[in-house]
Amino acid sequence: ETTTLYRGVNESHVFYEDAQAGLVRPSGGTATPFEHNTVPGATLNSPYTSWTIDPAVAENFALRPGGQGVVIKAEVPLFQITPSPNLKQVLLIQNGQIVSEPEVLVQGIVKGIPKVVTKP
């Protein structure tokens, strides 16, 4: 069984070239889900990548801090998904709304469909 998830990657991200090809892979390491979300720099030592169930949130991350990025849509097997503490709200630059991040964490490599987005 799978679920549809979205990930936004900005053009300044170290793995942007991979994202353009629809490939998402974690940096690797031992960070827990809580550390991944709360410790500065922990995503660089994490077996997880951050995803959302909300395509608008993914687009928001793709457009920050610059004006171009990629939104990856993927069907992710449930066994790869780890619940996230989901502690953050996001100010959408597209429309100024504040929304929940609805984040989930994914272990391992994911291949999805990339879509380039640009700031209007």
PyRosetta script that sets phi, psi and omega in degrees:
from pyrosetta import init, pose_from_sequence

init()
pose = pose_from_sequence("ETTTLYRGVNESHVFYEDAQAGLVRPSGGTATPFEHNTVPGATLNSPYTSWTIDPAVAENFALRPGGQGVVIKAEVPLFQITPSPNLKQVLLIQNGQIVSEPEVLVQGIVKGIPKVVTKP")
pose.set_psi(1, 144.3)
pose.set_omega(1, -179.1)
pose.set_phi(2, -129.3)
pose.set_psi(2, 169.4)
pose.set_omega(2, 171.6)
pose.set_phi(3, -138.6)
pose.set_psi(3, 152.6)
pose.set_omega(3, -179.8)
pose.set_phi(4, -85.0)
pose.set_psi(4, 126.4)
pose.set_omega(4, 178.1)
pose.set_phi(5, -129.1)
pose.set_psi(5, 161.3)
pose.set_omega(5, -178.6)
pose.set_phi(6, -131.3)
pose.set_psi(6, 144.5)
pose.set_omega(6, 176.5)
pose.set_phi(7, -136.6)
pose.set_psi(7, 129.7)
pose.set_omega(7, 176.4)
pose.set_phi(8, -101.8)
pose.set_psi(8, 130.5)
pose.set_omega(8, -179.0)
pose.set_phi(9, -129.0)
pose.set_psi(9, 121.2)
pose.set_omega(9, -179.8)
pose.set_phi(10, -80.0)
pose.set_psi(10, 155.4)
pose.set_omega(10, -177.8)
pose.set_phi(11, -61.0)
pose.set_psi(11, -16.6)
pose.set_omega(11, 178.6)
pose.set_phi(12, -88.6)
pose.set_psi(12, -5.0)
pose.set_omega(12, -177.9)
pose.set_phi(13, -70.3)
pose.set_psi(13, 142.4)
pose.set_omega(13, -177.9)
pose.set_phi(14, -60.3)
pose.set_psi(14, -28.9)
pose.set_omega(14, 180.0)
pose.set_phi(15, -103.7)
pose.set_psi(15, 27.6)
pose.set_omega(15, -177.4)
pose.set_phi(16, -62.5)
pose.set_psi(16, -39.9)
pose.set_omega(16, -179.7)
pose.set_phi(17, -60.9)
pose.set_psi(17, -43.0)
pose.set_omega(17, 175.5)
pose.set_phi(18, -61.0)
pose.set_psi(18, -43.3)
pose.set_omega(18, -178.7)
pose.set_phi(19, -60.9)
pose.set_psi(19, -37.8)
pose.set_omega(19, 178.1)
pose.set_phi(20, -60.3)
pose.set_psi(20, -26.8)
pose.set_omega(20, 177.7)
pose.set_phi(21, -93.0)
pose.set_psi(21, 2.2)
pose.set_omega(21, 179.8)
pose.set_phi(22, 82.3)
pose.set_psi(22, 12.4)
pose.set_omega(22, -177.3)
pose.set_phi(23, -100.9)
pose.set_psi(23, 128.8)
pose.set_omega(23, 177.9)
pose.set_phi(24, -127.3)
pose.set_psi(24, 127.3)
pose.set_omega(24, 178.1)
pose.set_phi(25, -139.4)
pose.set_psi(25, 144.2)
pose.set_omega(25, 179.0)
pose.set_phi(26, -73.0)
pose.set_psi(26, 161.7)
pose.set_omega(26, 176.5)
pose.set_phi(27, -69.6)
pose.set_psi(27, -28.0)
pose.set_omega(27, -177.5)
pose.set_phi(28, 95.1)
pose.set_psi(28, 153.3)
pose.set_omega(28, 179.2)
pose.set_phi(29, 138.8)
pose.set_psi(29, -159.5)
pose.set_omega(29, -171.3)
pose.set_phi(30, -124.4)
pose.set_psi(30, 8.9)
pose.set_omega(30, -178.6)
pose.set_phi(31, -59.5)
pose.set_psi(31, 138.2)
pose.set_omega(31, 174.9)
pose.set_phi(32, -78.4)
pose.set_psi(32, 166.9)
pose.set_omega(32, 175.3)
pose.set_phi(33, -55.5)
pose.set_psi(33, -40.5)
pose.set_omega(33, 179.3)
pose.set_phi(34, -65.1)
pose.set_psi(34, -44.8)
pose.set_omega(34, 177.8)
pose.set_phi(35, -63.8)
pose.set_psi(35, -40.5)
pose.set_omega(35, 178.3)
pose.set_phi(36, -53.2)
pose.set_psi(36, -37.3)
pose.set_omega(36, -175.9)
pose.set_phi(37, -94.0)
pose.set_psi(37, -17.1)
pose.set_omega(37, -171.9)
pose.set_phi(38, -122.0)
pose.set_psi(38, -21.5)
pose.set_omega(38, -176.7)
pose.set_phi(39, -96.3)
pose.set_psi(39, 121.4)
pose.set_omega(39, 178.8)
pose.set_phi(40, -55.7)
pose.set_psi(40, 131.0)
pose.set_omega(40, 178.7)
pose.set_phi(41, 81.9)
pose.set_psi(41, -3.1)
pose.set_omega(41, -176.6)
pose.set_phi(42, -66.0)
pose.set_psi(42, -24.8)
pose.set_omega(42, 179.1)
pose.set_phi(43, -64.6)
pose.set_psi(43, -19.8)
pose.set_omega(43, 177.1)
pose.set_phi(44, -80.8)
pose.set_psi(44, -7.1)
pose.set_omega(44, 178.3)
pose.set_phi(45, -130.7)
pose.set_psi(45, 48.7)
pose.set_omega(45, -172.2)
pose.set_phi(46, -131.5)
pose.set_psi(46, 140.8)
pose.set_omega(46, 174.4)
pose.set_phi(47, -82.6)
pose.set_psi(47, 4.5)
pose.set_omega(47, -175.0)
pose.set_phi(48, -114.3)
pose.set_psi(48, 156.7)
pose.set_omega(48, 164.2)
pose.set_phi(49, -120.8)
pose.set_psi(49, 151.6)
pose.set_omega(49, -177.6)
pose.set_phi(50, -91.1)
pose.set_psi(50, 132.7)
pose.set_omega(50, 179.4)
pose.set_phi(51, -133.7)
pose.set_psi(51, 169.0)
pose.set_omega(51, 177.8)
pose.set_phi(52, -139.5)
pose.set_psi(52, 158.6)
pose.set_omega(52, 174.0)
pose.set_phi(53, -90.1)
pose.set_psi(53, -4.7)
pose.set_omega(53, -175.6)
pose.set_phi(54, -108.0)
pose.set_psi(54, 111.9)
pose.set_omega(54, -178.9)
pose.set_phi(55, -61.6)
pose.set_psi(55, -29.1)
pose.set_omega(55, 178.4)
pose.set_phi(56, -67.3)
pose.set_psi(56, -36.4)
pose.set_omega(56, 177.1)
pose.set_phi(57, -67.0)
pose.set_psi(57, -42.4)
pose.set_omega(57, 177.7)
pose.set_phi(58, -61.2)
pose.set_psi(58, -42.7)
pose.set_omega(58, 178.4)
pose.set_phi(59, -62.3)
pose.set_psi(59, -39.7)
pose.set_omega(59, 177.9)
pose.set_phi(60, -57.9)
pose.set_psi(60, -46.0)
pose.set_omega(60, 179.1)
pose.set_phi(61, -67.4)
pose.set_psi(61, -33.8)
pose.set_omega(61, 178.2)
pose.set_phi(62, -66.1)
pose.set_psi(62, -30.6)
pose.set_omega(62, -176.6)
pose.set_phi(63, -90.9)
pose.set_psi(63, -7.4)
pose.set_omega(63, -179.2)
pose.set_phi(64, -102.2)
pose.set_psi(64, 140.9)
pose.set_omega(64, -3.2)
pose.set_phi(65, -88.4)
pose.set_psi(65, -12.9)
pose.set_omega(65, -179.3)
pose.set_phi(66, -92.3)
pose.set_psi(66, -156.7)
pose.set_omega(66, -174.2)
pose.set_phi(67, -110.1)
pose.set_psi(67, 6.4)
pose.set_omega(67, -179.8)
pose.set_phi(68, -144.3)
pose.set_psi(68, 148.9)
pose.set_omega(68, 177.5)
pose.set_phi(69, -168.1)
pose.set_psi(69, -167.2)
pose.set_omega(69, -178.9)
pose.set_phi(70, -130.4)
pose.set_psi(70, 136.4)
pose.set_omega(70, 169.3)
pose.set_phi(71, -106.5)
pose.set_psi(71, 125.6)
pose.set_omega(71, 179.1)
pose.set_phi(72, -105.3)
pose.set_psi(72, 127.2)
pose.set_omega(72, 175.8)
pose.set_phi(73, -106.7)
pose.set_psi(73, 129.5)
pose.set_omega(73, -177.2)
pose.set_phi(74, -143.1)
pose.set_psi(74, 147.6)
pose.set_omega(74, 169.9)
pose.set_phi(75, -92.7)
pose.set_psi(75, 109.4)
pose.set_omega(75, -172.8)
pose.set_phi(76, -106.8)
pose.set_psi(76, 129.4)
pose.set_omega(76, 176.6)
pose.set_phi(77, -60.6)
pose.set_psi(77, 138.9)
pose.set_omega(77, -177.2)
pose.set_phi(78, -58.9)
pose.set_psi(78, -30.5)
pose.set_omega(78, -178.3)
pose.set_phi(79, -67.6)
pose.set_psi(79, -17.3)
pose.set_omega(79, 179.0)
pose.set_phi(80, -88.1)
pose.set_psi(80, -10.3)
pose.set_omega(80, -172.5)
pose.set_phi(81, -93.9)
pose.set_psi(81, 134.3)
pose.set_omega(81, 176.2)
pose.set_phi(82, -120.0)
pose.set_psi(82, 133.2)
pose.set_omega(82, 177.0)
pose.set_phi(83, -58.0)
pose.set_psi(83, 143.7)
pose.set_omega(83, 178.4)
pose.set_phi(84, -104.4)
pose.set_psi(84, 150.0)
pose.set_omega(84, 173.0)
pose.set_phi(85, -60.0)
pose.set_psi(85, -21.4)
pose.set_omega(85, 176.0)
pose.set_phi(86, 45.5)
pose.set_psi(86, 59.7)
pose.set_omega(86, -173.8)
pose.set_phi(87, -92.3)
pose.set_psi(87, -2.6)
pose.set_omega(87, -169.2)
pose.set_phi(88, -114.2)
pose.set_psi(88, 152.1)
pose.set_omega(88, 167.2)
pose.set_phi(89, -112.1)
pose.set_psi(89, 156.1)
pose.set_omega(89, -174.4)
pose.set_phi(90, -125.6)
pose.set_psi(90, 134.1)
pose.set_omega(90, 171.7)
pose.set_phi(91, -90.1)
pose.set_psi(91, 111.0)
pose.set_omega(91, -177.7)
pose.set_phi(92, -73.3)
pose.set_psi(92, 121.3)
pose.set_omega(92, 179.3)
pose.set_phi(93, -71.9)
pose.set_psi(93, -16.3)
pose.set_omega(93, -180.0)
pose.set_phi(94, -70.2)
pose.set_psi(94, -35.3)
pose.set_omega(94, -174.3)
pose.set_phi(95, -144.2)
pose.set_psi(95, 3.4)
pose.set_omega(95, 176.8)
pose.set_phi(96, 78.8)
pose.set_psi(96, 4.0)
pose.set_omega(96, 178.3)
pose.set_phi(97, -76.6)
pose.set_psi(97, 149.0)
pose.set_omega(97, 172.0)
pose.set_phi(98, -103.9)
pose.set_psi(98, 123.8)
pose.set_omega(98, -176.5)
pose.set_phi(99, -133.3)
pose.set_psi(99, 161.3)
pose.set_omega(99, 171.9)
pose.set_phi(100, -67.1)
pose.set_psi(100, 147.5)
pose.set_omega(100, -179.6)
pose.set_phi(101, -73.1)
pose.set_psi(101, -13.9)
pose.set_omega(101, -162.3)
pose.set_phi(102, 20.4)
pose.set_psi(102, 62.5)
pose.set_omega(102, -175.6)
pose.set_phi(103, -84.5)
pose.set_psi(103, 145.2)
pose.set_omega(103, 166.4)
pose.set_phi(104, -131.0)
pose.set_psi(104, 155.3)
pose.set_omega(104, 178.2)
pose.set_phi(105, -106.7)
pose.set_psi(105, 142.6)
pose.set_omega(105, -178.4)
pose.set_phi(106, -123.3)
pose.set_psi(106, 131.8)
pose.set_omega(106, 175.9)
pose.set_phi(107, -93.4)
pose.set_psi(107, 141.4)
pose.set_omega(107, 174.6)
pose.set_phi(108, 86.7)
pose.set_psi(108, -175.5)
pose.set_omega(108, -176.6)
pose.set_phi(109, -86.0)
pose.set_psi(109, 140.4)
pose.set_omega(109, 178.4)
pose.set_phi(110, -128.3)
pose.set_psi(110, 138.5)
pose.set_omega(110, 174.5)
pose.set_phi(111, -115.2)
pose.set_psi(111, 124.7)
pose.set_omega(111, -178.1)
pose.set_phi(112, -136.2)
pose.set_psi(112, -166.8)
pose.set_omega(112, -178.9)
pose.set_phi(113, -104.5)
pose.set_psi(113, 117.1)
pose.set_omega(113, -179.3)
pose.set_phi(114, -86.0)
pose.set_psi(114, 147.2)
pose.set_omega(114, 175.0)
pose.set_phi(115, -138.1)
pose.set_psi(115, 121.8)
pose.set_omega(115, 178.5)
pose.set_phi(116, -74.3)
pose.set_psi(116, 134.6)
pose.set_omega(116, 176.6)
pose.set_phi(117, -126.1)
pose.set_psi(117, 146.9)
pose.set_omega(117, 178.0)
pose.set_phi(118, -132.0)
pose.set_psi(118, 153.2)
pose.set_omega(118, 179.0)
pose.set_phi(119, -67.5)
pose.set_psi(119, 133.2)
pose.set_omega(119, 179.5)
pose.set_phi(120, -67.5)
pose.dump_pdb("model.pdb")
